[in-house]
Amino acid sequence: AVLMQLSAIAKTTSAWVVGTAQGGLDTGSIANSTWYHFYVIRRPDTGVVDVVFSTNATTPTLPANYTQYRRIGSAKTNGSAQWVKFIQDGDVFSLDAPVLDYNVAGPTSGTITITLASVPLGVRVGANINVSIINSSGSDYVTLSDLSIAAVFPSLSAPKALTVVTFASAAYGIGAGQIMTSTSQGIRSICNAGSGTTTLNVTTNGWTDGRGRNS
């Protein structure tokens, strides 16, 4: 283990060059609508510390002589290869504009996987989400949970995971919580409704990322 202390630095989306106001991309050219992972890097022969970013969530392509690195966060480009704005407070990353990642009328009943495209790809993070279920007839429920644990079914007497319920016709059920995603941005949904009378919405507000401290 080695301490890598980084001074204030700014990197562009061009190919990596050492120093501030220089490129930071490890290989290729910056792409639209793509997740990148940022790493503090260090070359042990000189002690120089810098930053590189990569689409690889575990092993960036390092510049010559740089052998020490750690991932410190992730960010996504928009359709014009510009960074999607977020605010970082330690491990908590909050999107400046929350994104409706799932909006389906007549959601598939039973157990399915929902992909949250607005959280980092390639790493497990805690997705901070709002969920709503809207119906026009009858009562409905949906439970969202981590794919890496056993399926969690709704229970009002012993609630588990994130469960949202409507109890009457033309009703709304709303909830908020954090669910760990898979490295493919997936979470589990268990919904009792499969008709066009129900709409399920999941909005991503941001995510919580341990950034390698538990690796």
MDAnalysis code that builds the backbone (N, CA, C; Angstrom):
import MDAnalysis as mda
import numpy as np

u = mda.Universe.empty(645, n_residues=215, atom_resindex=np.repeat(np.arange(215), 3), trajectory=True)
u.add_TopologyAttr("name", ["N", "CA", "C"] * 215)
u.add_TopologyAttr("resid", np.arange(1, 216))
u.add_TopologyAttr("resname", ["ALA", "VAL", "LEU", "MET", "GLN", "LEU", "SER", "ALA", "ILE", "ALA", "LYS", "THR", "THR", "SER", "ALA", "TRP", "VAL", "VAL", "GLY", "THR", "ALA", "GLN", "GLY", "GLY", "LEU", "ASP", "THR", "GLY", "SER", "ILE", "ALA", "ASN", "SER", "THR", "TRP", "TYR", "HIS", "PHE", "TYR", "VAL", "ILE", "ARG", "ARG", "PRO", "ASP", "THR", "GLY", "VAL", "VAL", "ASP", "VAL", "VAL", "PHE", "SER", "THR", "ASN", "ALA", "THR", "THR", "PRO", "THR", "LEU", "PRO", "ALA", "ASN", "TYR", "THR", "GLN", "TYR", "ARG", "ARG", "ILE", "GLY", "SER", "ALA", "LYS", "THR", "ASN", "GLY", "SER", "ALA", "GLN", "TRP", "VAL", "LYS", "PHE", "ILE", "GLN", "ASP", "GLY", "ASP", "VAL", "PHE", "SER", "LEU", "ASP", "ALA", "PRO", "VAL", "LEU", "ASP", "TYR", "ASN", "VAL", "ALA", "GLY", "PRO", "THR", "SER", "GLY", "THR", "ILE", "THR", "ILE", "THR", "LEU", "ALA", "SER", "VAL", "PRO", "LEU", "GLY", "VAL", "ARG", "VAL", "GLY", "ALA", "ASN", "ILE", "ASN", "VAL", "SER", "ILE", "ILE", "ASN", "SER", "SER", "GLY", "SER", "ASP", "TYR", "VAL", "THR", "LEU", "SER", "ASP", "LEU", "SER", "ILE", "ALA", "ALA", "VAL", "PHE", "PRO", "SER", "LEU", "SER", "ALA", "PRO", "LYS", "ALA", "LEU", "THR", "VAL", "VAL", "THR", "PHE", "ALA", "SER", "ALA", "ALA", "TYR", "GLY", "ILE", "GLY", "ALA", "GLY", "GLN", "ILE", "MET", "THR", "SER", "THR", "SER", "GLN", "GLY", "ILE", "ARG", "SER", "ILE", "CYS", "ASN", "ALA", "GLY", "SER", "GLY", "THR", "THR", "THR", "LEU", "ASN", "VAL", "THR", "THR", "ASN", "GLY", "TRP", "THR", "ASP", "GLY", "ARG", "GLY", "ARG", "ASN", "SER"])
u.atoms.positions = np.array([
    [0.841, -1.195, 0.000],
    [0.000, 0.000, 0.000],
    [0.873, 1.241, 0.000],
    [0.391, 2.288, -0.648],
    [1.153, 3.525, -0.731],
    [0.190, 4.704, -0.672],
    [0.604, 5.781, -0.020],
    [-0.205, 6.988, 0.034],
    [-0.020, 7.772, -1.255],
    [-1.137, 8.070, -1.926],
    [-1.102, 8.885, -3.138],
    [-1.817, 10.188, -2.833],
    [-1.096, 11.265, -2.721],
    [-1.668, 12.556, -2.383],
    [-1.728, 13.418, -3.626],
    [-2.946, 13.840, -3.964],
    [-3.168, 14.559, -5.212],
    [-3.481, 16.019, -4.942],
    [-2.740, 16.909, -5.564],
    [-3.055, 18.335, -5.494],
    [-4.215, 18.637, -6.437],
    [-4.785, 19.832, -6.320],
    [-5.876, 20.230, -7.212],
    [-5.431, 20.086, -8.662],
    [-6.290, 19.488, -9.481],
    [-5.910, 19.193, -10.859],
    [-7.141, 19.262, -11.748],
    [-6.957, 19.662, -12.985],
    [-8.031, 19.665, -13.983],
    [-7.558, 18.851, -15.178],
    [-8.422, 17.969, -15.683],
    [-8.063, 17.150, -16.839],
    [-9.105, 17.347, -17.936],
    [-8.661, 17.369, -19.184],
    [-9.576, 17.460, -20.314],
    [-9.928, 16.056, -20.785],
    [-10.797, 15.965, -21.789],
    [-11.209, 14.657, -22.307],
    [-10.309, 14.170, -23.452],
    [-9.184, 14.814, -23.640],
    [-8.216, 14.366, -24.657],
    [-7.387, 13.213, -24.100],
    [-6.496, 12.686, -24.943],
    [-5.603, 11.602, -24.526],
    [-4.729, 12.052, -23.362],
    [-4.409, 11.123, -22.474],
    [-3.705, 11.446, -21.238],
    [-2.339, 12.076, -21.502],
    [-2.085, 13.167, -20.771],
    [-0.770, 13.813, -20.700],
    [-0.589, 14.237, -19.255],
    [0.596, 14.061, -18.700],
    [0.832, 14.387, -17.305],
    [0.591, 15.875, -17.045],
    [0.019, 16.176, -15.860],
    [-0.140, 17.555, -15.433],
    [-1.553, 18.083, -15.536],
    [-1.787, 19.219, -14.901],
    [-3.101, 19.849, -14.911],
    [-3.371, 20.521, -16.243],
    [-4.662, 20.660, -16.573],
    [-5.117, 21.241, -17.848],
    [-4.654, 20.420, -19.047],
    [-4.366, 19.143, -18.821],
    [-3.959, 18.216, -19.881],
    [-4.998, 17.106, -19.999],
    [-4.877, 16.305, -21.052],
    [-5.816, 15.214, -21.274],
    [-5.754, 14.166, -20.180],
    [-6.880, 13.434, -20.021],
    [-6.938, 12.419, -18.981],
    [-7.401, 11.053, -19.423],
    [-7.771, 10.891, -20.703],
    [-8.327, 9.628, -21.190],
    [-7.224, 8.603, -21.432],
    [-7.440, 7.365, -20.977],
    [-6.361, 6.369, -21.079],
    [-6.139, 5.874, -22.504],
    [-7.199, 5.570, -23.242],
    [-7.057, 5.090, -24.618],
    [-8.218, 5.588, -25.469],
    [-8.026, 5.656, -26.792],
    [-9.097, 5.995, -27.711],
    [-9.522, 7.445, -27.616],
    [-10.756, 7.692, -28.045],
    [-11.337, 9.034, -28.027],
    [-12.565, 9.037, -27.138],
    [-12.878, 10.198, -26.578],
    [-14.044, 10.308, -25.707],
    [-15.312, 9.968, -26.495],
    [-16.230, 9.233, -25.867],
    [-17.440, 8.761, -26.538],
    [-18.678, 9.397, -25.925],
    [-19.751, 9.426, -26.689],
    [-21.033, 9.933, -26.200],
    [-21.720, 8.901, -25.310],
    [-22.457, 9.394, -24.328],
    [-23.333, 8.554, -23.490],
    [-22.607, 7.309, -22.980],
    [-21.462, 7.516, -22.378],
    [-20.596, 6.421, -21.937],
    [-20.109, 6.668, -20.518],
    [-20.045, 5.593, -19.717],
    [-19.525, 5.682, -18.361],
    [-18.003, 5.573, -18.362],
    [-17.373, 6.429, -17.550],
    [-15.919, 6.406, -17.354],
    [-15.620, 6.347, -15.857],
    [-14.471, 5.763, -15.538],
    [-14.046, 5.619, -14.150],
    [-12.734, 6.361, -13.959],
    [-12.680, 7.164, -12.891],
    [-11.526, 8.021, -12.631],
    [-10.591, 7.376, -11.610],
    [-9.308, 7.476, -11.872],
    [-8.293, 6.868, -11.015],
    [-7.219, 7.887, -10.655],
    [-6.826, 7.885, -9.376],
    [-5.580, 8.533, -8.997],
    [-4.469, 7.545, -9.330],
    [-3.401, 8.023, -9.975],
    [-2.298, 7.149, -10.382],
    [-0.971, 7.729, -9.884],
    [0.011, 6.868, -9.719],
    [1.316, 7.296, -9.214],
    [2.420, 6.464, -9.868],
    [3.511, 7.126, -10.209],
    [4.691, 6.401, -10.694],
    [5.711, 6.361, -9.556],
    [6.062, 5.169, -9.112],
    [6.910, 5.042, -7.922],
    [8.343, 5.533, -8.117],
    [8.824, 5.592, -9.373],
    [10.216, 6.018, -9.568],
    [10.416, 7.501, -9.295],
    [9.378, 8.324, -9.541],
    [9.496, 9.767, -9.319],
    [8.538, 10.287, -8.254],
    [7.526, 9.503, -7.897],
    [6.521, 9.937, -6.928],
    [5.470, 10.861, -7.499],
    [5.461, 11.087, -8.828],
    [4.479, 11.965, -9.448],
    [3.089, 11.321, -9.372],
    [2.089, 12.122, -8.960],
    [0.706, 11.660, -8.839],
    [-0.155, 12.421, -9.838],
    [-1.066, 11.715, -10.501],
    [-1.903, 12.340, -11.524],
    [-3.255, 11.636, -11.541],
    [-4.046, 11.893, -12.575],
    [-5.375, 11.284, -12.735],
    [-5.520, 10.766, -14.153],
    [-6.141, 9.585, -14.294],
    [-6.505, 9.057, -15.599],
    [-7.936, 8.545, -15.502],
    [-8.680, 8.578, -16.608],
    [-10.012, 7.978, -16.589],
    [-10.161, 6.999, -17.740],
    [-11.023, 5.990, -17.522],
    [-11.098, 4.835, -18.403],
    [-12.503, 4.256, -18.389],
    [-12.875, 3.567, -19.475],
    [-14.138, 2.826, -19.474],
    [-14.018, 1.545, -18.656],
    [-12.795, 1.136, -18.332],
    [-12.572, -0.075, -17.555],
    [-12.763, 0.218, -16.073],
    [-13.654, -0.531, -15.432],
    [-14.015, -0.258, -14.044],
    [-13.033, -0.836, -13.041],
    [-12.082, -1.619, -13.490],
    [-11.141, -2.238, -12.553],
    [-9.680, -2.033, -12.931],
    [-9.374, -1.984, -14.230],
    [-7.980, -1.953, -14.668],
    [-7.807, -0.965, -15.806],
    [-7.494, 0.296, -15.514],
    [-7.267, 1.266, -16.586],
    [-5.966, 0.963, -17.315],
    [-5.843, 1.485, -18.525],
    [-4.571, 1.419, -19.229],
    [-3.695, 2.545, -18.684],
    [-2.628, 2.176, -17.993],
    [-1.812, 3.167, -17.302],
    [-0.714, 3.714, -18.198],
    [-0.372, 5.009, -18.036],
    [0.764, 5.567, -18.763],
    [2.051, 4.858, -18.352],
    [3.072, 4.995, -19.168],
    [4.356, 4.353, -18.895],
    [4.872, 4.765, -17.517],
    [5.356, 3.780, -16.776],
    [5.989, 3.946, -15.459],
    [5.006, 4.178, -14.322],
    [3.705, 4.327, -14.619],
    [2.696, 4.438, -13.572],
    [2.168, 3.039, -13.267],
    [2.373, 2.597, -12.033],
    [1.971, 1.231, -11.668],
    [1.014, 1.200, -10.481],
    [0.810, 2.325, -9.823],
    [-0.039, 2.371, -8.636],
    [-1.285, 3.199, -8.949],
    [-2.455, 2.685, -8.577],
    [-3.691, 3.386, -8.917],
    [-4.831, 2.972, -7.997],
    [-5.824, 3.839, -7.921],
    [-7.060, 3.532, -7.201],
    [-8.202, 4.319, -7.814],
    [-9.346, 3.646, -7.989],
    [-10.529, 4.312, -8.527],
    [-11.124, 5.236, -7.471],
    [-11.450, 6.478, -7.862],
    [-11.985, 7.456, -6.907],
    [-13.387, 7.922, -7.279],
    [-13.946, 7.442, -8.399],
    [-15.286, 7.853, -8.779],
    [-15.580, 7.529, -10.225],
    [-16.791, 7.840, -10.636],
    [-17.240, 7.539, -11.997],
    [-18.120, 8.679, -12.499],
    [-18.144, 8.849, -13.819],
    [-18.988, 9.879, -14.429],
    [-19.382, 9.436, -15.828],
    [-20.479, 9.997, -16.319],
    [-21.008, 9.623, -17.627],
    [-21.017, 10.839, -18.546],
    [-20.780, 10.591, -19.828],
    [-20.900, 11.658, -20.816],
    [-22.332, 11.704, -21.347],
    [-22.722, 12.875, -21.850],
    [-24.029, 12.998, -22.483],
    [-23.910, 12.765, -23.985],
    [-24.937, 13.097, -24.734],
    [-24.924, 12.852, -26.172],
    [-23.960, 13.713, -26.949],
    [-23.331, 14.677, -26.264],
    [-22.332, 15.535, -26.905],
    [-20.949, 15.339, -26.287],
    [-20.755, 14.212, -25.611],
    [-19.475, 13.862, -24.986],
    [-19.050, 14.868, -23.920],
    [-20.049, 15.485, -23.260],
    [-19.785, 16.360, -22.124],
    [-20.190, 15.623, -20.848],
    [-19.559, 15.960, -19.740],
    [-19.863, 15.263, -18.493],
    [-21.257, 15.622, -17.995],
    [-22.004, 14.616, -17.580],
    [-23.296, 14.833, -16.940],
    [-23.026, 15.377, -15.532],
    [-23.624, 16.509, -15.191],
    [-23.294, 17.190, -13.940],
    [-23.802, 16.426, -12.721],
    [-22.932, 16.352, -11.705],
    [-23.318, 15.793, -10.416],
    [-22.596, 16.562, -9.319],
    [-23.065, 16.399, -8.101],
    [-22.423, 16.963, -6.923],
    [-21.929, 15.805, -6.068],
    [-20.670, 15.868, -5.623],
    [-20.102, 14.801, -4.807],
    [-19.892, 15.279, -3.386],
    [-20.414, 14.508, -2.420],
    [-20.164, 14.714, -1.005],
    [-19.612, 13.407, -0.442],
    [-18.289, 13.275, -0.430],
    [-17.684, 12.023, 0.003],
    [-18.057, 10.897, -0.944],
    [-18.748, 9.891, -0.416],
    [-19.145, 8.742, -1.230],
    [-20.489, 8.937, -1.919],
    [-21.166, 10.048, -1.654],
    [-22.504, 10.284, -2.204],
    [-22.408, 11.172, -3.437],
    [-22.939, 10.686, -4.544],
    [-22.949, 11.399, -5.815],
    [-24.409, 11.706, -6.156],
    [-24.749, 12.998, -6.236],
    [-26.122, 13.411, -6.510],
    [-26.199, 14.047, -7.888],
    [-27.073, 13.521, -8.735],
    [-27.253, 14.088, -10.067],
    [-27.872, 15.469, -9.963],
    [-27.358, 16.394, -10.735],
    [-27.922, 17.744, -10.753],
    [-29.356, 17.714, -11.274],
    [-29.631, 16.811, -12.200],
    [-30.985, 16.621, -12.737],
    [-31.329, 15.137, -12.649],
    [-32.142, 14.723, -11.670],
    [-32.539, 13.315, -11.562],
    [-33.113, 12.796, -12.882],
    [-32.949, 11.499, -13.116],
    [-33.316, 10.894, -14.403],
    [-34.386, 9.820, -14.191],
    [-35.440, 9.873, -14.992],
    [-36.464, 8.827, -14.988],
    [-35.910, 7.649, -15.785],
    [-35.355, 6.665, -15.078],
    [-34.690, 5.546, -15.745],
    [-35.660, 4.447, -16.165],
    [-36.824, 4.387, -15.552],
    [-37.784, 3.322, -15.886],
    [-39.178, 3.913, -15.836],
    [-39.907, 3.805, -16.934],
    [-41.263, 4.343, -17.041],
    [-42.044, 3.417, -17.964],
    [-42.789, 2.501, -17.374],
    [-43.454, 1.460, -18.155],
    [-44.917, 1.352, -17.749],
    [-45.793, 1.477, -18.727],
    [-47.210, 1.225, -18.516],
    [-47.459, -0.261, -18.738],
    [-48.147, -0.879, -17.790],
    [-48.356, -2.316, -17.887],
    [-47.071, -3.070, -17.673],
    [-46.353, -2.841, -16.553],
    [-45.083, -3.530, -16.320],
    [-45.262, -5.042, -16.243],
    [-44.236, -5.761, -16.622],
    [-44.289, -7.221, -16.577],
    [-44.525, -7.690, -15.149],
    [-45.488, -8.568, -14.972],
    [-45.752, -9.098, -13.636],
    [-44.690, -10.129, -13.277],
    [-44.556, -10.379, -11.967],
    [-43.544, -11.320, -11.509],
    [-42.191, -10.648, -11.337],
    [-41.124, -11.453, -11.455],
    [-39.771, -10.982, -11.170],
    [-39.048, -10.615, -12.457],
    [-38.530, -9.388, -12.523],
    [-37.759, -8.939, -13.678],
    [-36.554, -8.125, -13.187],
    [-35.646, -7.828, -14.104],
    [-34.507, -6.960, -13.809],
    [-34.729, -5.611, -14.466],
    [-34.583, -4.553, -13.678],
    [-34.653, -3.183, -14.174],
    [-33.234, -2.642, -14.275],
    [-32.893, -2.044, -15.404],
    [-31.579, -1.437, -15.589],
    [-31.656, 0.053, -15.327],
    [-30.806, 0.524, -14.416],
    [-30.731, 1.950, -14.087],
    [-29.519, 2.538, -14.807],
    [-29.756, 3.112, -15.975],
    [-28.662, 3.588, -16.819],
    [-27.948, 4.808, -16.248],
    [-28.503, 5.411, -15.196],
    [-27.931, 6.633, -14.644],
    [-27.047, 6.399, -13.425],
    [-26.696, 5.130, -13.152],
    [-25.682, 4.826, -12.143],
    [-24.497, 4.181, -12.844],
    [-23.308, 4.212, -12.247],
    [-22.110, 3.716, -12.922],
    [-22.226, 2.261, -13.386],
    [-21.656, 2.020, -14.558],
    [-21.597, 0.684, -15.146],
    [-20.263, 0.044, -14.784],
    [-20.290, -1.219, -14.357],
    [-19.056, -1.944, -14.083],
    [-18.715, -2.064, -12.612],
    [-19.447, -1.349, -11.740],
    [-19.222, -1.423, -10.302],
    [-20.572, -1.504, -9.594],
    [-20.565, -2.082, -8.390],
    [-21.765, -2.094, -7.560],
    [-21.832, -0.796, -6.768],
    [-22.969, -0.124, -6.838],
    [-23.186, 1.100, -6.071],
    [-24.563, 1.040, -5.434],
    [-24.781, 1.910, -4.467],
    [-26.106, 2.041, -3.874],
    [-26.904, 3.071, -4.648],
    [-27.858, 2.626, -5.455],
    [-28.671, 3.549, -6.249],
    [-29.674, 4.250, -5.340],
    [-29.666, 5.579, -5.350],
    [-30.623, 6.366, -4.573],
    [-31.796, 6.719, -5.490],
    [-32.949, 6.123, -5.228],
    [-34.052, 6.186, -6.182],
    [-35.356, 6.605, -5.530],
    [-36.249, 7.137, -6.364],
    [-37.662, 7.305, -6.038],
    [-38.440, 6.338, -6.912],
    [-39.501, 5.770, -6.369],
    [-40.331, 4.851, -7.154],
    [-41.801, 5.191, -6.941],
    [-42.565, 5.097, -8.014],
    [-44.005, 5.301, -7.893],
    [-44.718, 4.243, -8.711],
    [-45.870, 3.844, -8.223],
    [-46.737, 2.929, -8.963],
    [-48.121, 3.586, -9.014],
    [-48.685, 3.657, -10.198],
    [-49.951, 4.350, -10.433],
    [-50.925, 3.357, -11.059],
    [-52.135, 3.284, -10.542],
    [-53.106, 2.361, -11.129],
    [-54.425, 3.061, -11.382],
    [-55.219, 2.446, -12.229],
    [-56.555, 2.980, -12.508],
    [-57.650, 2.024, -12.060],
    [-57.252, 0.818, -11.638],
    [-58.242, -0.116, -11.113],
    [-57.547, -1.112, -10.196],
    [-58.172, -1.398, -9.065],
    [-57.620, -2.377, -8.141],
    [-56.436, -1.841, -7.358],
    [-55.836, -2.702, -6.539],
    [-54.652, -2.346, -5.764],
    [-53.451, -3.074, -6.358],
    [-52.281, -2.429, -6.292],
    [-51.062, -2.985, -6.881],
    [-49.909, -2.854, -5.905],
    [-48.864, -3.628, -6.162],
    [-47.659, -3.490, -5.365],
    [-46.444, -3.742, -6.243],
    [-45.313, -3.217, -5.802],
    [-44.027, -3.517, -6.417],
    [-42.976, -3.507, -5.313],
    [-42.045, -4.455, -5.376],
    [-40.917, -4.510, -4.454],
    [-39.629, -4.491, -5.264],
    [-38.714, -3.602, -4.900],
    [-37.419, -3.499, -5.568],
    [-36.328, -3.942, -4.605],
    [-35.353, -4.722, -5.115],
    [-34.321, -5.240, -4.221],
    [-33.034, -5.529, -4.984],
    [-31.997, -5.859, -4.236],
    [-30.663, -6.173, -4.740],
    [-30.685, -7.554, -5.408],
    [-30.166, -7.636, -6.620],
    [-30.150, -8.920, -7.339],
    [-29.248, -9.963, -6.683],
    [-28.297, -9.518, -5.861],
    [-27.342, -10.470, -5.282],
    [-27.888, -11.182, -4.053],
    [-29.067, -10.792, -3.570],
    [-29.685, -11.477, -2.443],
    [-30.924, -12.227, -2.929],
    [-31.474, -13.064, -2.062],
    [-32.667, -13.828, -2.437],
    [-33.815, -12.876, -2.739],
    [-34.696, -13.299, -3.633],
    [-35.842, -12.477, -4.012],
    [-36.660, -12.104, -2.778],
    [-37.016, -10.831, -2.695],
    [-37.763, -10.318, -1.556],
    [-39.188, -10.025, -2.002],
    [-40.154, -10.708, -1.400],
    [-41.549, -10.533, -1.778],
    [-42.248, -9.579, -0.811],
    [-43.248, -8.864, -1.279],
    [-43.915, -7.852, -0.446],
    [-44.559, -8.452, 0.797],
    [-44.475, -7.691, 1.879],
    [-45.142, -8.063, 3.124],
    [-45.422, -6.798, 3.908],
    [-46.686, -6.544, 4.188],
    [-47.031, -5.359, 4.963],
    [-46.776, -5.567, 6.450],
    [-46.842, -6.815, 6.914],
    [-46.611, -7.085, 8.329],
    [-45.125, -7.129, 8.668],
    [-44.302, -7.505, 7.681],
    [-42.847, -7.537, 7.880],
    [-42.187, -6.984, 6.618],
    [-42.266, -5.663, 6.413],
    [-41.773, -5.078, 5.167],
    [-40.269, -5.270, 4.990],
    [-39.888, -5.570, 3.752],
    [-38.494, -5.774, 3.415],
    [-38.185, -5.029, 2.118],
    [-36.909, -4.716, 1.942],
    [-36.472, -4.010, 0.737],
    [-37.300, -2.742, 0.562],
    [-37.537, -2.341, -0.674],
    [-38.312, -1.126, -0.958],
    [-39.619, -1.556, -1.603],
    [-40.700, -1.461, -0.852],
    [-42.018, -1.883, -1.324],
    [-42.957, -0.685, -1.396],
    [-43.650, -0.570, -2.524],
    [-44.631, 0.493, -2.725],
    [-45.964, -0.162, -3.056],
    [-47.023, 0.299, -2.407],
    [-48.338, -0.332, -2.542],
    [-49.394, 0.733, -2.795],
    [-50.373, 0.412, -3.649],
    [-51.598, 1.203, -3.760],
    [-52.745, 0.333, -3.265],
    [-53.654, 0.922, -2.505],
    [-54.715, 0.140, -1.877],
    [-56.080, 0.341, -2.506],
    [-56.192, 1.246, -3.470],
    [-57.506, 1.526, -4.048],
    [-57.342, 1.880, -5.516],
    [-58.458, 1.899, -6.218],
    [-58.451, 2.271, -7.625],
    [-58.058, 3.733, -7.786],
    [-57.427, 4.038, -8.932],
    [-57.004, 5.404, -9.245],
    [-56.153, 5.975, -8.124],
    [-55.186, 5.175, -7.667],
    [-54.360, 5.564, -6.529],
    [-52.888, 5.623, -6.916],
    [-52.102, 6.295, -6.065],
    [-50.669, 6.425, -6.254],
    [-49.946, 5.826, -5.048],
    [-48.879, 5.108, -5.303],
    [-47.987, 4.665, -4.239],
    [-46.606, 5.220, -4.523],
    [-45.988, 5.856, -3.538],
    [-44.701, 6.521, -3.745],
    [-43.740, 6.130, -2.634],
    [-42.474, 5.885, -2.993],
    [-41.468, 5.549, -1.998],
    [-40.087, 5.987, -2.458],
    [-39.123, 5.939, -1.536],
    [-37.747, 6.305, -1.842],
    [-36.818, 5.428, -1.024],
    [-35.632, 5.153, -1.561],
    [-34.687, 4.336, -0.835],
    [-33.406, 4.136, -1.618],
    [-32.544, 3.283, -1.068],
    [-31.278, 2.957, -1.715],
    [-31.191, 1.448, -1.909],
    [-30.824, 1.028, -3.118],
    [-30.690, -0.391, -3.438],
    [-29.357, -0.600, -4.140],
    [-28.616, -1.615, -3.714],
    [-27.356, -1.931, -4.376],
    [-27.640, -2.483, -5.772],
    [-26.881, -2.000, -6.744],
    [-27.034, -2.460, -8.120],
    [-26.033, -3.571, -8.426],
    [-26.274, -4.275, -9.512],
    [-25.273, -5.202, -10.040],
    [-24.247, -4.401, -10.837],
    [-23.177, -5.043, -11.248],
    [-22.187, -4.347, -12.064],
    [-22.745, -4.009, -13.445],
    [-23.912, -4.560, -13.774],
    [-24.602, -4.238, -15.034],
    [-25.739, -3.249, -14.814],
    [-25.747, -2.557, -13.677],
    [-26.718, -1.511, -13.339],
    [-28.102, -2.058, -13.029],
    [-28.211, -3.337, -12.702],
    [-29.513, -3.955, -12.511],
    [-29.976, -4.011, -11.069],
    [-31.306, -3.911, -10.878],
    [-31.964, -4.205, -9.618],
    [-33.156, -5.107, -9.924],
    [-33.685, -5.766, -8.903],
    [-34.819, -6.681, -9.093],
    [-36.133, -5.957, -8.838],
    [-37.123, -6.280, -9.665],
    [-38.481, -5.790, -9.468],
    [-39.428, -6.984, -9.384],
    [-40.284, -6.966, -8.375],
    [-41.358, -7.958, -8.271],
    [-42.666, -7.182, -8.237],
    [-43.447, -7.350, -9.285],
    [-44.671, -6.563, -9.452],
    [-45.844, -7.503, -9.683],
    [-46.987, -7.171, -9.091],
    [-48.149, -8.039, -9.267],
    [-48.981, -7.648, -10.472],
    [-48.645, -6.513, -11.108],
    [-49.500, -5.996, -12.174],
    [-48.850, -6.195, -13.529],
    [-49.617, -6.665, -14.479],
    [-49.091, -6.818, -15.822],
    [-49.987, -6.205, -16.878],
    [-50.938, -5.403, -16.430],
    [-51.902, -4.833, -17.377],
    [-51.597, -3.374, -17.645],
    [-52.266, -2.818, -18.652],
    [-52.084, -1.422, -18.996],
    [-52.707, -0.456, -18.010],
    [-53.349, -0.986, -16.957],
    [-53.958, -0.106, -15.961],
    [-52.945, 0.373, -14.937],
    [-51.715, -0.125, -15.000],
    [-50.690, 0.215, -14.010],
    [-49.472, 0.804, -14.699],
    [-48.857, 1.812, -14.071],
    [-47.605, 2.382, -14.563],
    [-46.586, 2.372, -13.437],
    [-45.376, 1.895, -13.747],
    [-44.286, 1.848, -12.778],
    [-43.195, 2.820, -13.210],
    [-42.778, 3.692, -12.281],
    [-41.740, 4.682, -12.556],
    [-40.607, 4.551, -11.538],
    [-39.370, 4.605, -12.022],
    [-38.206, 4.617, -11.136],
    [-37.299, 5.768, -11.569],
    [-37.076, 6.717, -10.668],
    [-36.221, 7.870, -10.932],
    [-34.928, 7.737, -10.146],
    [-33.800, 7.929, -10.824],
    [-32.488, 7.858, -10.177],
    [-32.048, 9.265, -9.775],
    [-31.797, 9.438, -8.465],
    [-31.319, 10.713, -7.942],
    [-29.796, 10.778, -7.867],
    [-29.164, 9.617, -7.825],
    [-27.710, 9.542, -7.702],
    [-27.321, 8.185, -7.160],
    [-26.151, 8.106, -6.519],
    [-25.671, 6.818, -6.022],
    [-24.657, 7.042, -4.909],
    [-24.417, 5.976, -4.142],
    [-23.385, 5.960, -3.121],
    [-22.341, 4.936, -3.518],
    [-21.068, 5.344, -3.509],
    [-19.991, 4.531, -4.060],
    [-18.831, 4.488, -3.066],
    [-18.495, 3.295, -2.566],
    [-17.379, 3.147, -1.638],
    [-16.018, 3.375, -2.281],
    [-15.956, 3.369, -3.596],
    [-14.763, 3.728, -4.373],
    [-13.528, 2.919, -3.981],
    [-13.741, 1.624, -3.802],
    [-12.599, 0.728, -3.651],
    [-12.068, 0.541, -2.251],
    [-12.633, 1.209, -1.266],
    [-12.060, 1.079, 0.080],
    [-12.303, -0.298, 0.669],
    [-13.310, -1.017, 0.150],
    [-13.595, -2.355, 0.675],
    [-13.012, -3.455, -0.198],
    [-12.218, -3.089, -1.190],
    [-11.667, -4.090, -2.108],
    [-10.401, -4.702, -1.522],
])
